[in-house]
């Protein structure tokens, strides 16, 4: 298994390969770590106002729970 996080100033729903993976942050605002298989994945973030952050194609490999890959997003204003 591989691990990644989606930092963004906003809290939003992480979308991995078209499937909802839950929120990027917990109730206290801490980043949540998501799991996936090794390889290329399409990742986006569903912003609170219904907008989606830019879809990104990311290769996720050689990660662990202590050092997840960060896939940062910035919601459009």
Beta strands, then each sheet from edge to edge (+ up, - down):
strand 1: 2-5
strand 2: 13-16
strand 3: 19-23
strand 4: 34-36
strand 5: 39-46
strand 6: 56-60
strand 7: 69-70
sheet 1: 4+ 1- 7-
sheet 2: 3+ 2- 5+ 6-
end
